[in-house]
Amino acid sequence: MSTKSPVPSGSQKRAEPATFRARTLSASLTVKDLQKSLAWYQDVVGFIVDQKHERDGKLMAVSLKAGEVRILVGQDDGGKGWDRIKGEGFSLQLTTAQNIDELAQRIKKRGGTLTMEPTDMPWGRVFRLQDPDGFKLVISSEK
């Protein structure tokens, strides 16, 4: 077993074979009501539609984007029960160069409810909100 750290620091060499190096992260969320979630992500938070995904003429999912962030919201088929809990123990953290207080106010004016008002944290200014299915978003400023 190697005792080398996989994170290069100073003159330290990278681990070989190369460790996993991802470039982006996109999330896929299964939602109870696709139209309601689509309206929330677009009209309340401000995502835009990147692509709609249909099957046999029926809308099944929508790819959304906000800057470089991508989220796919897909219609739950009910196969695991309509009342199953979604989003427990999980949150998506989005970082922006935009003014956090102005963004939070815009979301509230559009009908969004913050679960945490804008607050200063060691890593930047942050607020939290929750989508109609219980998925949690943490939006923070760049430090």
C-alpha positions as CSV (number, residue, x, y, z in Angstrom):
1,M,0.0,0.0,0.0
2,S,1.4,3.4,-1.0
3,T,1.8,6.1,1.6
4,K,2.0,8.9,-1.0
5,S,-0.6,11.6,-0.8
6,P,-2.7,11.8,-4.0
7,V,-2.8,15.6,-3.8
8,P,0.3,17.2,-5.2
9,S,1.9,19.9,-3.0
10,G,5.0,21.8,-3.9
11,S,7.4,19.5,-5.6
12,Q,5.5,16.3,-4.7
13,K,4.8,14.1,-7.8
14,R,1.2,13.1,-8.7
15,A,0.2,9.5,-7.8
16,E,0.7,6.9,-10.5
17,P,-1.3,5.5,-12.0
18,A,-3.1,8.8,-12.4
19,T,-5.8,9.4,-9.8
20,F,-9.3,10.3,-11.0
21,R,-9.5,13.9,-12.3
22,A,-13.0,15.1,-13.0
23,R,-13.7,18.4,-14.8
24,T,-17.4,19.1,-14.1
25,L,-20.2,17.7,-12.1
26,S,-23.8,17.5,-13.3
27,A,-26.7,16.3,-11.1
28,S,-29.8,14.3,-12.1
29,L,-32.8,14.7,-9.9
30,T,-36.0,12.5,-10.1
31,V,-39.0,14.7,-9.4
32,K,-42.6,14.0,-8.6
33,D,-44.1,16.7,-10.9
34,L,-41.8,17.6,-13.8
35,Q,-43.7,20.8,-14.8
36,K,-43.8,22.1,-11.2
37,S,-40.1,21.5,-10.8
38,L,-39.3,23.0,-14.2
39,A,-41.2,26.1,-13.3
40,W,-39.4,26.4,-9.9
41,Y,-35.9,25.9,-11.4
42,Q,-36.6,28.4,-14.2
43,D,-38.9,31.0,-12.8
44,V,-37.8,31.0,-9.1
45,V,-34.0,30.2,-9.3
46,G,-33.2,31.4,-12.8
47,F,-32.0,28.3,-14.6
48,I,-32.6,28.1,-18.4
49,V,-33.6,25.1,-20.4
50,D,-30.7,23.5,-22.3
51,Q,-32.6,20.6,-23.8
52,K,-36.0,18.8,-23.4
53,H,-36.1,15.0,-23.5
54,E,-39.2,13.3,-24.8
55,R,-40.2,9.7,-25.2
56,D,-43.1,8.8,-27.5
57,G,-44.0,12.5,-27.6
58,K,-44.2,12.8,-23.8
59,L,-41.8,15.1,-21.9
60,M,-39.7,12.9,-19.6
61,A,-36.9,15.1,-18.5
62,V,-35.4,18.6,-18.9
63,S,-31.7,19.5,-18.9
64,L,-31.2,22.9,-17.2
65,K,-28.2,25.1,-17.0
66,A,-27.0,28.1,-15.0
67,G,-23.5,29.2,-16.2
68,E,-21.4,26.0,-16.1
69,V,-23.8,24.1,-13.8
70,R,-26.0,21.5,-15.3
71,I,-29.0,19.8,-13.7
72,L,-31.3,17.2,-15.2
73,V,-34.8,17.0,-13.7
74,G,-36.6,13.8,-14.7
75,Q,-40.2,12.7,-14.2
76,D,-40.5,10.0,-11.5
77,D,-42.4,7.0,-12.9
78,G,-43.7,6.1,-9.4
79,G,-42.1,2.7,-9.5
80,K,-40.6,3.1,-6.1
81,G,-43.6,4.8,-4.6
82,W,-44.9,8.3,-5.0
83,D,-44.3,9.2,-1.4
84,R,-40.6,8.2,-1.2
85,I,-38.4,10.9,0.4
86,K,-36.2,12.7,-2.0
87,G,-33.1,14.8,-1.2
88,E,-32.5,13.6,2.4
89,G,-28.9,14.0,3.5
90,F,-27.9,15.6,0.2
91,S,-27.4,19.1,-1.0
92,L,-26.0,20.7,-4.1
93,Q,-23.6,23.6,-3.6
94,L,-23.5,26.2,-6.3
95,T,-20.9,28.9,-6.3
96,T,-21.4,32.2,-8.1
97,A,-19.7,35.5,-8.7
98,Q,-23.1,37.3,-8.4
99,N,-24.1,39.3,-5.4
100,I,-25.6,36.7,-2.9
101,D,-28.0,39.2,-1.2
102,E,-29.4,40.4,-4.5
103,L,-29.8,36.8,-5.8
104,A,-31.5,35.7,-2.6
105,Q,-33.9,38.7,-2.8
106,R,-34.7,37.9,-6.5
107,I,-35.5,34.3,-5.6
108,K,-37.8,35.4,-2.7
109,K,-39.6,37.9,-5.0
110,R,-40.2,35.1,-7.4
111,G,-41.9,33.0,-4.8
112,G,-38.9,31.0,-3.4
113,T,-38.5,30.3,0.3
114,L,-35.0,30.4,1.8
115,T,-34.2,27.8,4.4
116,M,-31.3,30.1,5.5
117,E,-31.0,33.8,4.8
118,P,-27.7,35.1,3.4
119,T,-25.0,34.6,6.0
120,D,-21.2,35.1,6.1
121,M,-19.3,31.8,6.4
122,P,-15.5,31.3,6.3
123,W,-15.7,30.2,2.6
124,G,-18.0,33.1,1.5
125,R,-21.5,34.5,1.8
126,V,-24.2,31.8,1.5
127,F,-27.9,31.1,1.5
128,R,-30.0,27.9,1.3
129,L,-33.2,26.9,-0.3
130,Q,-35.2,23.8,-1.1
131,D,-37.0,22.7,-4.3
132,P,-40.5,21.3,-4.4
133,D,-39.3,17.7,-3.9
134,G,-37.0,18.5,-1.0
135,F,-33.7,18.7,-2.8
136,K,-31.5,21.3,-1.1
137,L,-29.5,24.0,-2.8
138,V,-26.7,26.0,-1.2
139,I,-25.7,29.0,-3.1
140,S,-22.5,30.8,-2.1
141,S,-20.2,33.5,-3.3
142,E,-16.7,32.9,-4.4
143,K,-14.1,33.6,-1.7
